[in-house]
Amino acid sequence: AEICSVYPSAGSVYHWAGQLVSARHAPLASYICGWFNLMGNVASNTAFASGFSSILDAALVLGGKPSLSLGVQVAISIGILSMWAIQNTFRIDQQGWLNNLAAFFQIASTIT
């Protein structure tokens, strides 16, 4: 279903999960695919935010500063997840400046 989802359709992987099984099992396959997709997104977003706070903590320690407490690291992770949630409320045409800003930081961090 993931491979077939590159073909444009309204349901993406859910549609193709239903197409790849018999008509009797299509609703169940689509439902399971949807839940696996949601759980994977929740787990990966949480892991990325936690990893960011861990890298930030390591950078501070390497800079000679004291380590962040676990509570502060969790707060940073929650803040990152909140920013992502707010960002996802905007339409794609309203996010062009954010892409340009991210590209600038990527290039600047590579140069420095």
Secondary structure, DSSP 8 states (H G I E B T S, - for coil): -TTGGGS--SSTHHHHHHHTS-TTTHHHHHHHHHHHHHHHHHHHHHHHHHHHHHHHHHHHHHTT-----HHHHHHHHHHHHHHHHHHTTS-GGG-HHHHHHHHHHHHHHHH-
